[in-house]
Amino acid sequence: MSKKDNDTDTTMQTNTQLPAEPAALGLTGLAVAALVIGSGYMGLTSGIDKVLMIPWVLFFGACAQLIAGLFDFKRNNIFGATVFTIYAMAMFAISLTLFFTIFGGVTFDIAHYGFGLIAILTFTLIATVASLMAHKILLVILIVVDVAVVGLIFHYLAGAPTLIGGLFLIFTSALSFYAVAGILLNTMAGKEILPLGLPIWKP
């Protein structure tokens, strides 16, 4: 057997040891959490401070994205790994914020939440630039998340209405579900069924 054949066999073995693409799982978690949170901010449900939001944000927004991020680390995908795990931590923080708001029984300043969102916005802006080198759908999702977070920052720090933040979270959910469909269908079919868009920036 030639060296070329050995190299090919080694590459095939390495590829078969990689876990399956976790992006569909992570984006589903984002889509569900964004829909639940966004509906509350838009007044479509009984409010954003209700206890029944916690399991949806905790299990879908936090746990699903954390699992996806950890598997992306194993796949050596720094973009997916970092974005999913950071957003998972944000969802854990949102879940605890809801829990303390409802059950804490202590006086607190909700402006702390606004400053936490500023930190998340800073990371999301960095991720948005990095997404120029990924699928266009990921770029669009992150841009929409940027707008949603800005709207919520103005709400918590300046008393602005929650409509913009809620509306763009709904958009985030819809776009994420489209990306999930594209990843699943394209992967299963072995060809492009739903376009996800080629990278804009190829350094």
C-alpha positions as CSV (number, residue, x, y, z in Angstrom):
1,M,0.0,0.0,0.0
2,S,1.4,3.4,-1.0
3,K,1.9,6.3,1.4
4,K,-1.0,8.1,-0.4
5,D,-3.3,5.2,0.4
6,N,-2.2,5.2,4.0
7,D,-2.9,9.0,4.2
8,T,-6.3,8.5,2.7
9,D,-7.2,5.8,5.1
10,T,-6.0,7.9,8.1
11,T,-8.1,10.8,6.9
12,M,-11.2,8.6,6.5
13,Q,-10.7,7.2,10.0
14,T,-10.3,10.6,11.5
15,N,-13.5,11.9,9.7
16,T,-15.6,8.9,10.9
17,Q,-14.5,9.6,14.5
18,L,-15.9,13.2,14.4
19,P,-19.4,13.7,16.0
20,A,-22.3,14.7,13.8
21,E,-22.9,18.3,12.9
22,P,-24.3,19.9,16.1
23,A,-25.4,23.2,14.6
24,A,-29.0,22.1,14.0
25,L,-29.3,21.3,17.7
26,G,-27.8,24.6,18.8
27,L,-29.9,26.6,16.4
28,T,-33.1,24.8,17.4
29,G,-32.3,25.7,21.0
30,L,-31.8,29.3,20.0
31,A,-35.0,29.3,17.9
32,V,-37.2,28.0,20.7
33,A,-35.8,30.2,23.4
34,A,-36.0,33.3,21.2
35,L,-39.6,32.6,20.3
36,V,-40.6,32.1,24.0
37,I,-38.7,35.2,25.2
38,G,-39.7,37.3,22.2
39,S,-43.4,36.5,22.6
40,G,-43.2,37.7,26.2
41,Y,-41.6,41.0,25.2
42,M,-44.2,41.6,22.5
43,G,-47.0,41.0,25.0
44,L,-48.3,37.9,23.1
45,T,-48.1,35.9,26.4
46,S,-48.7,36.9,30.0
47,G,-45.3,38.5,30.5
48,I,-41.6,37.9,30.6
49,D,-41.5,37.4,34.3
50,K,-43.6,34.2,34.5
51,V,-42.2,31.0,35.9
52,L,-43.2,28.8,32.9
53,M,-40.6,30.6,30.7
54,I,-37.8,29.2,32.7
55,P,-37.8,25.6,31.5
56,W,-37.9,26.6,27.9
57,V,-35.0,29.0,28.2
58,L,-33.1,26.6,30.4
59,F,-33.4,23.4,28.4
60,F,-33.6,24.7,24.9
61,G,-31.7,28.0,25.0
62,A,-29.1,26.9,27.5
63,C,-28.7,23.1,27.5
64,A,-29.2,22.5,23.8
65,Q,-26.7,25.3,22.8
66,L,-24.2,24.1,25.4
67,I,-24.3,20.6,24.0
68,A,-23.9,21.9,20.5
69,G,-21.0,24.1,21.5
70,L,-19.1,21.3,23.3
71,F,-19.4,19.1,20.3
72,D,-18.2,21.9,18.0
73,F,-15.1,22.1,20.2
74,K,-14.5,18.5,19.4
75,R,-15.0,19.2,15.7
76,N,-12.4,22.0,16.0
77,N,-15.1,24.5,14.9
78,I,-14.1,27.6,16.9
79,F,-16.9,29.7,15.6
80,G,-19.8,27.3,16.4
81,A,-18.2,26.2,19.7
82,T,-17.7,29.8,21.0
83,V,-21.0,31.2,19.8
84,F,-23.1,28.3,21.1
85,T,-21.4,28.1,24.5
86,I,-21.4,31.8,25.1
87,Y,-25.1,32.0,24.2
88,A,-25.8,29.0,26.4
89,M,-24.2,30.8,29.3
90,A,-26.4,33.8,28.5
91,M,-29.5,31.7,28.6
92,F,-28.4,30.1,31.9
93,A,-28.0,33.7,33.2
94,I,-31.5,34.7,31.9
95,S,-33.0,31.6,33.5
96,L,-31.5,32.5,36.9
97,T,-32.5,36.1,36.5
98,L,-36.1,35.0,35.9
99,F,-35.9,32.7,38.9
100,F,-34.5,35.4,41.3
101,T,-37.0,37.9,39.9
102,I,-39.9,35.6,40.7
103,F,-38.8,33.7,43.8
104,G,-36.0,35.8,45.2
105,G,-38.0,38.0,47.5
106,V,-35.2,40.6,47.6
107,T,-34.8,44.2,46.2
108,F,-32.7,44.4,43.1
109,D,-31.8,46.8,40.3
110,I,-32.8,45.4,37.0
111,A,-30.3,47.7,35.3
112,H,-27.7,45.0,36.1
113,Y,-29.5,42.9,33.4
114,G,-29.0,45.8,31.0
115,F,-25.3,45.8,31.6
116,G,-25.1,42.1,31.1
117,L,-26.8,42.5,27.8
118,I,-24.2,45.1,26.8
119,A,-21.5,42.4,27.4
120,I,-23.5,40.0,25.3
121,L,-23.9,42.6,22.5
122,T,-20.2,43.2,22.5
123,F,-19.5,39.5,22.0
124,T,-22.3,39.3,19.4
125,L,-20.8,42.1,17.4
126,I,-17.5,40.2,17.3
127,A,-19.2,37.1,16.3
128,T,-21.1,39.0,13.6
129,V,-17.8,40.1,12.0
130,A,-16.5,36.5,12.2
131,S,-19.7,35.2,10.6
132,L,-18.7,37.0,7.4
133,M,-16.5,33.9,6.9
134,A,-19.4,31.5,7.5
135,H,-22.8,30.9,5.9
136,K,-24.7,34.0,5.1
137,I,-27.7,32.8,7.1
138,L,-25.5,32.9,10.2
139,L,-24.5,36.4,9.4
140,V,-28.2,37.5,9.1
141,I,-29.2,35.7,12.3
142,L,-26.4,37.5,14.3
143,I,-27.3,40.9,12.8
144,V,-30.9,40.4,13.9
145,V,-29.7,39.3,17.3
146,D,-27.6,42.5,17.5
147,V,-30.7,44.6,16.9
148,A,-32.8,42.6,19.4
149,V,-30.2,43.0,22.1
150,V,-29.8,46.8,21.4
151,G,-33.6,47.1,21.8
152,L,-33.6,45.3,25.1
153,I,-30.6,47.3,26.4
154,F,-32.6,50.5,25.8
155,H,-35.5,49.0,27.6
156,Y,-33.6,48.0,30.7
157,L,-31.4,51.1,30.9
158,A,-33.6,53.8,29.4
159,G,-37.2,52.5,29.9
160,A,-37.9,52.1,26.1
161,P,-40.7,49.8,25.0
162,T,-39.9,46.1,24.5
163,L,-41.5,45.9,21.1
164,I,-38.3,46.1,19.0
165,G,-36.4,43.6,21.1
166,G,-39.4,41.2,21.1
167,L,-40.0,41.6,17.3
168,F,-36.4,40.9,16.4
169,L,-36.2,37.9,18.7
170,I,-39.2,36.5,16.8
171,F,-37.2,37.2,13.6
172,T,-34.2,35.4,15.2
173,S,-36.4,32.4,15.8
174,A,-37.7,32.2,12.3
175,L,-34.3,32.6,10.7
176,S,-32.8,30.0,13.1
177,F,-35.5,27.5,12.1
178,Y,-34.8,28.1,8.5
179,A,-31.1,27.4,9.1
180,V,-32.0,24.2,11.0
181,A,-34.1,23.1,8.0
182,G,-31.2,23.9,5.7
183,I,-28.6,22.1,7.7
184,L,-30.7,18.9,8.2
185,L,-32.1,18.7,4.7
186,N,-28.8,19.5,3.0
187,T,-26.9,17.0,5.1
188,M,-29.4,14.2,4.8
189,A,-29.7,14.7,1.0
190,G,-26.0,15.2,0.4
191,K,-26.8,18.2,-1.7
192,E,-28.2,21.7,-1.4
193,I,-32.0,21.7,-0.8
194,L,-32.3,25.0,1.0
195,P,-29.5,27.6,0.3
196,L,-27.6,28.8,3.3
197,G,-25.4,31.2,1.4
198,L,-21.7,31.2,0.8
199,P,-19.3,33.2,3.0
200,I,-19.0,36.9,2.1
201,W,-15.4,37.1,3.3
202,K,-12.8,34.6,2.3
203,P,-9.4,35.7,3.7
